Amino acid sequence: MVKENKTLKVQLVRSPIGCKESHRATVRGLGLRRLNGVRELEDTPAIRGMINKVDYLVKLL
Protein backbone atom coordinates (compact mmCIF):
# COMPACT_ATOMS: atom_id res chain seq x y z
CA MET A 1 0.00 0.00 0.00
CA VAL A 2 1.22 3.45 -0.88
CA LYS A 3 0.30 6.16 1.61
CA GLU A 4 -0.19 9.59 0.05
CA ASN A 5 1.14 12.50 2.06
CA LYS A 6 -1.37 15.27 2.64
CA THR A 7 -0.16 18.80 2.09
CA LEU A 8 -1.16 22.27 3.24
CA LYS A 9 -0.70 25.51 1.32
CA VAL A 10 0.25 28.36 3.64
CA GLN A 11 0.47 32.04 2.67
CA LEU A 12 2.08 34.84 4.69
CA VAL A 13 -0.53 37.62 4.73
CA ARG A 14 0.85 39.88 7.47
CA SER A 15 4.36 41.10 8.16
CA PRO A 16 6.10 39.57 11.19
CA ILE A 17 7.90 42.87 11.82
CA GLY A 18 7.01 44.00 15.33
CA CYS A 19 5.98 40.50 16.43
CA LYS A 20 7.68 38.35 19.03
CA GLU A 21 11.04 36.94 18.02
CA SER A 22 9.75 33.38 18.46
CA HIS A 23 6.86 34.10 16.09
CA ARG A 24 9.26 35.49 13.50
CA ALA A 25 11.36 32.35 13.86
CA THR A 26 8.27 30.19 13.41
CA VAL A 27 7.38 32.00 10.18
CA ARG A 28 10.92 31.41 8.91
CA GLY A 29 10.68 27.78 10.04
CA LEU A 30 7.61 27.38 7.86
CA GLY A 31 9.74 28.56 4.94
CA LEU A 32 7.88 31.82 4.42
CA ARG A 33 10.19 34.63 3.37
CA ARG A 34 8.17 37.47 1.90
CA LEU A 35 4.67 38.86 2.13
CA ASN A 36 2.13 36.84 0.11
CA GLY A 37 4.69 34.07 -0.25
CA VAL A 38 3.15 30.60 -0.47
CA ARG A 39 4.61 27.28 0.65
CA GLU A 40 3.21 23.78 0.30
CA LEU A 41 4.02 21.84 3.47
CA GLU A 42 3.38 18.31 4.69
CA ASP A 43 0.39 18.01 7.01
CA THR A 44 1.96 16.89 10.30
CA PRO A 45 1.10 17.74 13.91
CA ALA A 46 4.31 19.79 14.17
CA ILE A 47 3.45 21.92 11.13
CA ARG A 48 -0.14 22.32 12.37
CA GLY A 49 1.19 23.56 15.71
CA MET A 50 3.46 26.09 14.00
CA ILE A 51 0.56 27.38 11.90
CA ASN A 52 -1.64 27.67 15.01
CA LYS A 53 1.07 29.66 16.79
CA VAL A 54 1.20 32.33 14.04
CA ASP A 55 -2.39 32.03 12.78
CA TYR A 56 -2.78 35.82 12.78
CA LEU A 57 0.09 36.12 10.25
CA VAL A 58 -0.73 33.29 7.85
CA LYS A 59 -3.65 31.97 5.83
CA LEU A 60 -4.37 28.41 4.70
CA LEU A 61 -5.20 28.16 1.02
C-alpha positions, -999 to +999 in steps of 0.1 A: +000+000+000+012+035-009+003+062+016-002+096+001+011+125+021-014+153+026-002+188+021-012+223+032-007+255+013+003+284+036+005+320+027+021+348+047-005+376+047+009+399+075+044+411+082+061+396+112+079+429+118+070+440+153+060+405+164+077+383+190+110+369+180+097+334+185+069+341+161+093+355+135+114+324+139+083+302+134+074+320+102+109+314+089+107+278+100+076+274+079+097+286+049+079+318+044+102+346+034+082+375+019+047+389+021+021+368+001+047+341-002+031+306-005+046+273+007+032+238+003+040+218+035+034+183+047+004+180+070+020+169+103+011+177+139+043+198+142+034+219+111-001+223+124+012+236+157+035+261+140+006+274+119-016+277+150+011+297+168+012+323+140-024+320+128-028+358+128+001+361+102-007+333+078-036+320+058-044+284+047-052+282+010 
